[in-house]
Each structure stands twice: as C-alpha cells, then as structure tokens.
C-alpha cells in the first residue's frame, strides 16, 4: 500500500520533507504577511498597511532540527522599518514539522501589528485516490476529493470552527495533519483553497495578536505531520497535544447517563404561555417520561418569555411566581426528572433595565465604538426584538452570568444552559473598560475563563450542577458538561450541503468521545430514522416543543396542519414529519430505543467512541453503517440499517469473539439473522 513517505502527498511536486518545505519557502510557496495599523477613532478608522514576505528578503541559517529565517529590515519606510521577524522551520520528530514566528515591533508609538498570516503554504498535492479533507465545522465535515473543497474558511473558536486542526487523508494510506497548537486557544482564521488550475491545495492560518509598539509576540506553533493509516491518526495527534495543555471537566454522573432532553419553551417571545409553573412542568415531566427522556430544558421560563428580556431572568407572576416555580422543580426532581434552566450567554435585550443601567459596561463594542446589534423575530405578527452583544471580558457581564447560575441552583434546577456560548465566533471587543488583554481575546481566552470559573464555583455548591451550552468548540471543555447540539453533524443530513461535502460527526466524536451531547431535532417527535442516527453516534435524544401546535400534539395527539405554523418565522418544526406516523408509534419507538441505550450505556453513552476502528464488516455493506464503542477491554459494534430492506451483516473484530447480540426489539437476537429495515443492532465482542 502506498505511504506518505512514498510521495502520496507532495509539496510542489516533491515528497513531504524538511527540504521540500524549505524549497517552498525559497520558491515563494511558504509565506507570511502582516497588517500594521494606526489606532482608530470612532469617526475615522486607523490606516492599515499590508506587508508580505514576498516583498522582503530573509536570511536562512541552519539551526538544531531545522532552519531559522531572519527578516531584520522589512522596508525602508515606517512602520515596517521598525519590525523584525524570525521564522523557524523545524523537524521536531520523524515526519513532523513545526513552523512558528517571532515578531518584534520596535515602533515607539502608534503603529501596532493587528493581524499576522503566520503560515500560508501552497502547492499541496495528493496523488492517491480518494483524497478527503476532514474539516472541523460543527462535529465535522468531510470533502471527498480536491474538487469538492473549493474555498473553505473557518474562525476558531466557534460553532463552525470547533477545533484548530484539519487533515488531508487518502483513505487507509495516510495523510497530513495540520494543526495550530495554542495553549491559549486564541483567535484563528483558517483557510483552505483548491487551486483548480494547478489542482493543488493552499492552506493559511491568520492570527490576531495586536502587538503594541515596543512589544513582541511568539506565534503558536503550526504543525504539519505525516501519518500512516486513517484520519483517526490525525485526531490522536491533536488529542495528545490537547491533553498535555488543557483540562476537560468530568460531567456529573447523571449527565453521563442522561438519555436526553425535552426542550420546552414555556412562554414564547410574544407572551403566549404554553406551560405554567402550577401544572405545566408536571405535564412536561409526564410527556418526557412517556418517551424515555430524563431531562427538561426549560426555555422561556422567565417573565420575558423566550428570546426577550435577556439577561434579566425573573420568575414570572403570570406563570405562577417564584415559589410555584421552586415547588414545580422540586416535584420534578422527586420523580427523577432533571431540569436545566435557560439563560443566554451572549446577547442582551436593548429594552431591559439591565441594558439601561449596565449596558455601557457590559456591551461588546466594535472598532467604531458602536454596538454589535442583531434581532430575533419569532412571529410574522410581532415586531423583531433587538439585541446587543455582551462581552465575556466584562466584569459586569461575568457577574450577571454567575448570578444566573446561582439563581438556577437556588430555584432547584440541576443545571443552566448558557445559550450560544458554543456557537458565536471569536468576536472582537474594542471596549477600553474591559479586562481582555486585546480585542481578540474577548471571545477566546475570556470566554474560556468565564465558563471555567462559573463551573468551578457551581461545583463548590453542588458537584452535580451542570453547565450546558448550545453548540461546542474545544476552548470551553474545562467547564461545559453537556452540549445542546447545533451545527453540522448534529442531524443526519445537512440542508445546505454541496456535492462532495457531507456532515462528518465522527471527527469531533472520535477526538472528544467523553463529552455528552444531544442531537439537534427541532420537532416534537421523531421517527426511527432520526432516533437511530442518535443511537449510532452516541448522541442523546432531543425533542423540542416551542409552539402551541406542538403542545396540542404532545398532550392530545393532534396532528398539526401547515397553517398551524403560518405565523411562525423562526425555524418552524417539521410538521410533515409529525404527520408521517401515528403519535403512539413514534412515542413507543423512542422509549424503546432509549431503554436499549440505557441497558448498554457502558458502551453507547459512557464508552469510548472508536468509529470504524477495531472491526470490519464482511461482505456487502451498502445500506449499513457501523460504529464501535469500547468499555474496558470489550467493544460493541452498533450497526444501523438505514435502508428499506432487511440486510445481512457479518462482523470481524480482530481476535475478539462475539459474546452477545441485541437490538431494541428483543433481549437476545440471532447474530446471523438479517437486520430489519430502519433498525439498529448491537454486536458485543470480548
């Protein structure tokens, strides 16, 4: 089988090596660039000047493990005449190359270095068949073939840039790992572009260091590493580095064993109450229990309803008042139901008392000192609600988030959801009164720290209290115990997927298998297809009840009509799916499959996600998808037949022997029997 060392992946027509990387430098295919800027005023943006290594000459010298390239005088003109740059290209291990920059800004006043494209590498070629790009958008994306890549960008950390690494792999023949190893998890813009004319891949990484006059900066290391085998080797490279530089919180036991949640909007943005404190939470418990769900996600539980009055969350007198809410949460806990209260961790309503009195201190400000404003409109008949973005580097904002977590705990909830913390990108804040070191650390370092500090404080009150967020990126794993799915890979299909690209949840699940996450399913029921998808990937189950017709479906089995959602603007549920099967049938299968997952939770929920490693399907497998999970020295292989016909399945797991076989329909199953259509089956090996 061809290997990377055989030239399967090349740089500018040569096998990947220290010499070929240096040749790229000599031929202008390994570049850097920087943007220097004068300070801005609200009425006048600061002047920006761009300089590229193409405009400069460097002196290369051999050093231990590689080369040092010095650019001592970039230009005769200010500000570049006062800037020095060093680039190191080192082979720190076999088939592993580290590239980094050291920049000194000797300008005495005004000019600072805002952006640095630390690495731009061109001319990457893959001569093997089936070359795929693995890209960390959401849980992951896979692009089959260079032509499918096109021009691809992501900002890290964000819900669409969840990890700062990606890989180019040629099926089982190995590939290249590209990763930025930054313990501070700083803001990055990562770009991959397929040059159609030359049929090569160009990659670049942009940093935002804000190097002030008289300051210096060492870039995070950009690592290029060849690997043999499958893309899983690349994931292991990153996880090994991550574990040596960061910590991951251990979720409470109830979270690790959670079956999933019923996301419930109690009061909508327009003021309509659908579930009150007196009986509504009890009804939600009943609905969840009937389907096997053990957690309630209570959205719109406060006076403003959902998507209004953030970050003021006051128990609503209209729904029963504070004591009624406390008692209802207590009754839920008595019957074994966990509750999560909603809070938004990012935006504030411009009409609130909080904004009126604290907005100036809490707001994220753009470079022109204006707000970053958005709006949410749920109904055609209602006016959009305007919001401004808060800053996680503001003491006022941090204190409010902690207050909300403490309030949730004192009300009797088992956790709090800070919505959108895992979704928003590394937005910059130019508010001079905040404590972030630079504008670019407002939603990077500060966001990580606020989540970690709140989680630490809440665990001092109760080790079982959980911090949850919507979406995920690996910069918040020291505080987030549970994830509300958002983005690519949390659903079995991607509406906006183009030819050649596909959701690839395996990427994040394999890299961070211990993190409990729900699927994203914004509908009040699911069929076998969506339920089996969640089982396959070890995702916890989600149902959402957000509108009046959802309530009628859940309580009365009333099938919705399209006109029931005519006034809804904001992501209406899939009413056609709700009408596709009888409510009792949907309810029964979800409960059945959850009971199955509970029985084998040591593998499916608390085990280590192995993806397709450790076993192989024998014979024809079209229509079957299989994933392995490890628990101790045993593995379980979950097979999903997503086709409309029964299919035979045979599995070999190395030297392990089969000791059990089960599915949601029976205690014991003949492993040699065909798997029914739209069904899952678990094969146990030891």
WONOR-V737055 format. One record per residue. N is the residue number from 1. RES is the residue in one small letter. OMEGA is omega as a letter, one per 30 degrees, with the letter a starting at -180 (999 if undefined). Layout:
BEGIN
N/RES/OMEGA ; N/RES/OMEGA
END
This chain:
BEGIN
1/x/l ; 2/x/l ; 3/x/l ; 4/x/a ; 5/x/l ; 6/x/l ; 7/x/l ; 8/x/l ; 9/x/a ; 10/x/l ; 11/x/l ; 12/x/l ; 13/x/a ; 14/x/l ; 15/x/a ; 16/x/a ; 17/x/l ; 18/x/a ; 19/x/a ; 20/x/l ; 21/x/l ; 22/x/l ; 23/x/l ; 24/x/l ; 25/x/a ; 26/x/a ; 27/x/l ; 28/x/l ; 29/x/l ; 30/x/a ; 31/x/l ; 32/x/l ; 33/x/l ; 34/x/l ; 35/x/l ; 36/x/a ; 37/x/l ; 38/x/l ; 39/x/l ; 40/x/l ; 41/x/a ; 42/x/a ; 43/x/a ; 44/x/l ; 45/x/l ; 46/x/l ; 47/x/l ; 48/x/l ; 49/x/a ; 50/x/l ; 51/x/l ; 52/x/l ; 53/x/l ; 54/x/a ; 55/x/a ; 56/x/l ; 57/x/l ; 58/x/l ; 59/x/a ; 60/x/l ; 61/x/l ; 62/x/l ; 63/x/l ; 64/x/l ; 65/x/a ; 66/x/a ; 67/x/l ; 68/x/a ; 69/x/a ; 70/x/l ; 71/x/a ; 72/x/l ; 73/x/a ; 74/x/a ; 75/x/l ; 76/x/a ; 77/x/l ; 78/x/g ; 79/x/a ; 80/x/l ; 81/x/a ; 82/x/a ; 83/x/l ; 84/x/a ; 85/x/l ; 86/x/l ; 87/x/l ; 88/x/l ; 89/x/a ; 90/x/l ; 91/x/a ; 92/x/l ; 93/x/l ; 94/x/l ; 95/x/l ; 96/x/a ; 97/x/a ; 98/x/l ; 99/x/a ; 100/x/l ; 101/x/l ; 102/x/a ; 103/x/l ; 104/x/l ; 105/x/a ; 106/x/l ; 107/x/a ; 108/x/a ; 109/x/l ; 110/x/a ; 111/x/l ; 112/x/a ; 113/x/a ; 114/x/a ; 115/x/l ; 116/x/l ; 117/x/a ; 118/x/l ; 119/x/l ; 120/x/a ; 121/x/a ; 122/x/l ; 123/x/l ; 124/x/a ; 125/x/l ; 126/x/a ; 127/x/l ; 128/x/l ; 129/x/l ; 130/x/l ; 131/x/a ; 132/x/l ; 133/x/l ; 134/x/a ; 135/x/a ; 136/x/l ; 137/x/a ; 138/x/l ; 139/x/l ; 140/x/l ; 141/x/l ; 142/x/l ; 143/x/a ; 144/x/l ; 145/x/a ; 146/x/a ; 147/x/a ; 148/x/a ; 149/x/a ; 150/x/l ; 151/x/a ; 152/x/l ; 153/x/l ; 154/x/l ; 155/x/l ; 156/x/f ; 157/x/l ; 158/x/l ; 159/x/l ; 160/x/l ; 161/x/a ; 162/x/l ; 163/x/a ; 164/x/l ; 165/x/l ; 166/x/a ; 167/x/l ; 168/x/a ; 169/x/a ; 170/x/a ; 171/x/a ; 172/x/a ; 173/x/l ; 174/x/a ; 175/x/l ; 176/x/l ; 177/x/l ; 178/x/a ; 179/x/l ; 180/x/a ; 181/x/a ; 182/x/l ; 183/x/l ; 184/x/l ; 185/x/a ; 186/x/a ; 187/x/l ; 188/x/l ; 189/x/a ; 190/x/a ; 191/x/l ; 192/x/a ; 193/x/l ; 194/x/l ; 195/x/a ; 196/x/a ; 197/x/a ; 198/x/a ; 199/x/l ; 200/x/l ; 201/x/l ; 202/x/l ; 203/x/l ; 204/x/l ; 205/x/l ; 206/x/l ; 207/x/a ; 208/x/a ; 209/x/a ; 210/x/a ; 211/x/a ; 212/x/l ; 213/x/a ; 214/x/a ; 215/x/l ; 216/x/a ; 217/x/l ; 218/x/a ; 219/x/l ; 220/x/a ; 221/x/l ; 222/x/a ; 223/x/l ; 224/x/a ; 225/x/l ; 226/x/l ; 227/x/l ; 228/x/l ; 229/x/a ; 230/x/a ; 231/x/l ; 232/x/l ; 233/x/l ; 234/x/l ; 235/x/l ; 236/x/l ; 237/x/a ; 238/x/a ; 239/x/l ; 240/x/l ; 241/x/a ; 242/x/a ; 243/x/l ; 244/x/a ; 245/x/a ; 246/x/l ; 247/x/l ; 248/x/a ; 249/x/l ; 250/x/a ; 251/x/l ; 252/x/a ; 253/x/a ; 254/x/l ; 255/x/a ; 256/x/a ; 257/x/a ; 258/x/l ; 259/x/a ; 260/x/a ; 261/x/l ; 262/x/l ; 263/x/a ; 264/x/l ; 265/x/a ; 266/x/l ; 267/x/a ; 268/x/a ; 269/x/a ; 270/x/l ; 271/x/a ; 272/x/l ; 273/x/l ; 274/x/l ; 275/x/a ; 276/x/a ; 277/x/a ; 278/x/a ; 279/x/a ; 280/x/l ; 281/x/l ; 282/x/l ; 283/x/l ; 284/x/l ; 285/x/a ; 286/x/l ; 287/x/a ; 288/x/a ; 289/x/a ; 290/x/a ; 291/x/l ; 292/x/l ; 293/x/a ; 294/x/a ; 295/x/l ; 296/x/l ; 297/x/a ; 298/x/l ; 299/x/l ; 300/x/a ; 301/x/a ; 302/x/a ; 303/x/a ; 304/x/a ; 305/x/a ; 306/x/a ; 307/x/l ; 308/x/l ; 309/x/l ; 310/x/f ; 311/x/l ; 312/x/l ; 313/x/a ; 314/x/l ; 315/x/a ; 316/x/l ; 317/x/a ; 318/x/a ; 319/x/l ; 320/x/l ; 321/x/a ; 322/x/a ; 323/x/l ; 324/x/l ; 325/x/a ; 326/x/a ; 327/x/a ; 328/x/l ; 329/x/l ; 330/x/l ; 331/x/l ; 332/x/a ; 333/x/l ; 334/x/a ; 335/x/l ; 336/x/a ; 337/x/l ; 338/x/a ; 339/x/l ; 340/x/l ; 341/x/a ; 342/x/l ; 343/x/l ; 344/x/a ; 345/x/a ; 346/x/a ; 347/x/l ; 348/x/l ; 349/x/a ; 350/x/a ; 351/x/a ; 352/x/l ; 353/x/l ; 354/x/a ; 355/x/a ; 356/x/a ; 357/x/a ; 358/x/a ; 359/x/a ; 360/x/a ; 361/x/a ; 362/x/a ; 363/x/l ; 364/x/a ; 365/x/l ; 366/x/a ; 367/x/l ; 368/x/l ; 369/x/l ; 370/x/l ; 371/x/l ; 372/x/a ; 373/x/l ; 374/x/l ; 375/x/l ; 376/x/l ; 377/x/a ; 378/x/a ; 379/x/l ; 380/x/a ; 381/x/a ; 382/x/l ; 383/x/l ; 384/x/l ; 385/x/a ; 386/x/l ; 387/x/l ; 388/x/a ; 389/x/l ; 390/x/a ; 391/x/l ; 392/x/l ; 393/x/l ; 394/x/l ; 395/x/a ; 396/x/l ; 397/x/l ; 398/x/l ; 399/x/l ; 400/x/l ; 401/x/l ; 402/x/l ; 403/x/a ; 404/x/l ; 405/x/l ; 406/x/l ; 407/x/l ; 408/x/l ; 409/x/a ; 410/x/l ; 411/x/l ; 412/x/l ; 413/x/a ; 414/x/l ; 415/x/l ; 416/x/l ; 417/x/l ; 418/x/a ; 419/x/l ; 420/x/l ; 421/x/l ; 422/x/a ; 423/x/a ; 424/x/l ; 425/x/a ; 426/x/a ; 427/x/a ; 428/x/l ; 429/x/a ; 430/x/l ; 431/x/a ; 432/x/a ; 433/x/a ; 434/x/a ; 435/x/l ; 436/x/a ; 437/x/l ; 438/x/l ; 439/x/a ; 440/x/l ; 441/x/a ; 442/x/a ; 443/x/l ; 444/x/a ; 445/x/a ; 446/x/l ; 447/x/l ; 448/x/a ; 449/x/a ; 450/x/l ; 451/x/l ; 452/x/a ; 453/x/l ; 454/x/l ; 455/x/l ; 456/x/l ; 457/x/a ; 458/x/l ; 459/x/l ; 460/x/l ; 461/x/l ; 462/x/l ; 463/x/a ; 464/x/a ; 465/x/a ; 466/x/l ; 467/x/a ; 468/x/l ; 469/x/l ; 470/x/a ; 471/x/a ; 472/x/l ; 473/x/a ; 474/x/l ; 475/x/a ; 476/x/a ; 477/x/l ; 478/x/a ; 479/x/a ; 480/x/a ; 481/x/a ; 482/x/a ; 483/x/l ; 484/x/a ; 485/x/l ; 486/x/l ; 487/x/a ; 488/x/l ; 489/x/l ; 490/x/l ; 491/x/a ; 492/x/l ; 493/x/l ; 494/x/a ; 495/x/a ; 496/x/a ; 497/x/l ; 498/x/l ; 499/x/l ; 500/x/l ; 501/x/a ; 502/x/l ; 503/x/a ; 504/x/a ; 505/x/l ; 506/x/a ; 507/x/a ; 508/x/a ; 509/x/a ; 510/x/a ; 511/x/a ; 512/x/a ; 513/x/a ; 514/x/a ; 515/x/l ; 516/x/a ; 517/x/l ; 518/x/l ; 519/x/l ; 520/x/a ; 521/x/a ; 522/x/a ; 523/x/a ; 524/x/l ; 525/x/l ; 526/x/l ; 527/x/a ; 528/x/a ; 529/x/a ; 530/x/l ; 531/x/a ; 532/x/l ; 533/x/l ; 534/x/l ; 535/x/a ; 536/x/a ; 537/x/l ; 538/x/l ; 539/x/l ; 540/x/a ; 541/x/l ; 542/x/l ; 543/x/l ; 544/x/l ; 545/x/a ; 546/x/a ; 547/x/a ; 548/x/a ; 549/x/l ; 550/x/l ; 551/x/a ; 552/x/l ; 553/x/a ; 554/x/a ; 555/x/a ; 556/x/a ; 557/x/a ; 558/x/l ; 559/x/a ; 560/x/l ; 561/x/a ; 562/x/a ; 563/x/l ; 564/x/a ; 565/x/a ; 566/x/a ; 567/x/a ; 568/x/l ; 569/x/a ; 570/x/l ; 571/x/l ; 572/x/l ; 573/x/l ; 574/x/a ; 575/x/l ; 576/x/l ; 577/x/a ; 578/x/a ; 579/x/a ; 580/x/l ; 581/x/l ; 582/x/a ; 583/x/a ; 584/x/l ; 585/x/l ; 586/x/a ; 587/x/a ; 588/x/a ; 589/x/l ; 590/x/l ; 591/x/a ; 592/x/a ; 593/x/l ; 594/x/l ; 595/x/l ; 596/x/l ; 597/x/l ; 598/x/a ; 599/x/a ; 600/x/a ; 601/x/l ; 602/x/l ; 603/x/a ; 604/x/a ; 605/x/a ; 606/x/l ; 607/x/a ; 608/x/a ; 609/x/a ; 610/x/a ; 611/x/a ; 612/x/l ; 613/x/l ; 614/x/a ; 615/x/l ; 616/x/l ; 617/x/a ; 618/x/l ; 619/x/a ; 620/x/a ; 621/x/l ; 622/x/a ; 623/x/l ; 624/x/l ; 625/x/a ; 626/x/l ; 627/x/a ; 628/x/l ; 629/x/l ; 630/x/l ; 631/x/a ; 632/x/l ; 633/x/l ; 634/x/l ; 635/x/l ; 636/x/l ; 637/x/l ; 638/x/a ; 639/x/l ; 640/x/l ; 641/x/a ; 642/x/a ; 643/x/a ; 644/x/l ; 645/x/l ; 646/x/a ; 647/x/l ; 648/x/a ; 649/x/l ; 650/x/a ; 651/x/l ; 652/x/a ; 653/x/l ; 654/x/l ; 655/x/l ; 656/x/l ; 657/x/l ; 658/x/l ; 659/x/l ; 660/x/l ; 661/x/a ; 662/x/l ; 663/x/a ; 664/x/a ; 665/x/a ; 666/x/l ; 667/x/a ; 668/x/a ; 669/x/l ; 670/x/a ; 671/x/a ; 672/x/a ; 673/x/l ; 674/x/l ; 675/x/a ; 676/x/l ; 677/x/l ; 678/x/a ; 679/x/l ; 680/x/l ; 681/x/a ; 682/x/l ; 683/x/a ; 684/x/a ; 685/x/l ; 686/x/999
END
